[in-house]
Amino acid sequence: MNSDEPSLQSDSWNAEGWRRPPDAYWRSLQLFNGYRTAAALVLLMAVAFWGDTLQFGSRDMRLFMIGAASYAAFALAMFAIIHTREHFTWQLAIQVGGDIGFVVLLMYASGGLSSGLGLLLLTSLAAAGLVSRGQLTLFFAAIATIAVLLEHTYEILRFSEGGAQYAQVGLLSIAYFATAWLAHTLARRSLASEQLAAQREIDLANMAQVNQLVIQDMEHGVIVVDGEGIVRQVNTAAERMIGGLRGGGVVALKDRAPALHARVEQWLRDQQGRETPDAFDLGANLRARLVPVAPRRGAGAVIFLEDLARIKAEARQLKLAALGRLTANIAHEIRNPLGAISHAAELLQEEPEVSAGAQRLTTIIRDNTRRLDRMVNNVQTLNRGERAKRERFLLAPYLRAFVEQFVATEKLAANVIELHLETDPHVMFDRDHLNQVLWNLCQNALRHSHRGPGSIRLLVGRAGRGNAVRLEVVDDGPGLPPESRSKVFEPFFTTSPGGTGLGLYLAREICEANGAMLEYVESPGGARFAVTCAAG
């Protein structure tokens, strides 16, 4: 540690590389110098108005007046030096040295120790210890003691006075050291408290920053409002749920979410918490929970917003995942006996003496085993979760080849499926996966359509700002009933007597694996399903 300047972690550095004390040190030094100026002026006025009744200047009035005036001028000059904000410790040492020199001079001019002016140094030593945070305080006390002893010794040698007052000088010196030690101790404790407070301030700032990061990353929305309904803090999730809460300046909750503000205001007024609940619903898909920021409610509240739609979707995904594991295990267990039943039915049909009724029954057995086999295949495909091998290809020739293959397999007329291309884009998709999705959608459309010319239409166009491709499959059937539209992508939900209920669910999972989206689009007439994928 450099002895010329205070060493503090919060200090800055000047051009010469020395530590620069903080502003609080310089303000304390200015106050100390203000006391010095006031003391010098008071001594001058005391002599001017009550000089005859006081001991001040009793030995040499002219010397006392010169000394007091010089002391005041010295104090005023120090204000200008303090303003430079350079070399704090040297400035403090010069000021305290000036106090000791001028006070001892005034003591001599006033008759020595009996004038009582030596007590002024007690205040100077105490102030110096507090201003310097305990540095050099005992050194200043030693200098003051030596100066007073020398002044008294000079009086004895020059004026042949007795040495009886040495005891008083000794007591005054003890008072100097006691005051200096007390100031040193108090300053050290004060410095330790300041450092602890500064560290606590840093810790609180770090904690506030961590809390801010945690709040911003929370899935639930968080809004902090004060007792006046002003938004103090909001995270990204809350902004997404409500919007407009991060506008510039003061944002009032009532201007952005009047319904929520009404409930919060009612909750804040209910100090006992007997009339208003802490949690309530806001519409169909939003739930709010209120927590007070202080022991009393009126100080403000933290509002936690829960997206019920997301919670329901997560619960649904967990349920579907558990259901998928269960059905996969069941499918694996029933595959072997299912194969045996199908094989036995085929053998019965080959018997020469099987009656027509038996033939009809074996046909029912064969058809239903095939249906169960398709269901098992779908379940196992879903459970495997094969990764998509996306590639870039032109969509138009791919769709033409698909239409030819589909109409040939289903033995349809060539004009049953119409292809409408607004553009000829490249897409990024797994070819086999896209074939599976389109086959499923076209089979569903064929099942509900009139099977006439143009009963199924494949529409291709741009989506969004042109960076996505939209492929729609539209039929001319009756469409989906309104009560079935929200369940159409759930597993095992079907409106067809022979369906497995896994086709559309599996198609949507395949689309999501390819970074695409499959959705049902409400439209007049038949059903319309849209696949939106990335353009290549």
Salt bridges, closest charged atoms under 4 A:
GLU5 OE2 - HIS87 ND1 3.46
ASP23 OD1 - ARG85 NH1 3.15
GLU86 OE2 - ARG20 NH1 3.46
ASP99 OD1 - ARG36 NE 2.52
GLU155 OE2 - ARG59 NH1 2.90
GLU161 OE2 - ARG59 NH2 3.50
GLU194 OE2 - ARG133 NH2 3.45
ASP203 OD2 - ARG200 NH1 3.94
GLU219 OE1 - ARG310 NH1 2.99
ASP226 OD2 - ARG232 NH2 2.72
GLU265 OE1 - HIS261 ND1 3.92
GLU265 OE2 - ARG269 NH1 3.60
ASP270 OD2 - ARG297 NH1 3.97
ASP278 OD1 - ARG297 NH2 3.06
ASP281 OD1 - ARG287 NH1 2.59
GLU314 OE2 - ARG310 NH1 2.60
ASP367 OD1 - ARG366 NE 3.78
ASP373 OD1 - ARG335 NH2 3.40
GLU386 OE2 - ARG384 NE 3.23
GLU391 OE1 - ARG431 NE 3.17
GLU418 OE1 - HIS420 NE2 3.20
GLU472 OE2 - ARG470 NE 2.78
GLU472 OE1 - ARG528 NH1 2.38
ASP476 OD2 - HIS450 ND1 3.36
GLU519 OE2 - ARG470 NH1 3.48
GLU522 OE1 - ARG485 NH1 3.68
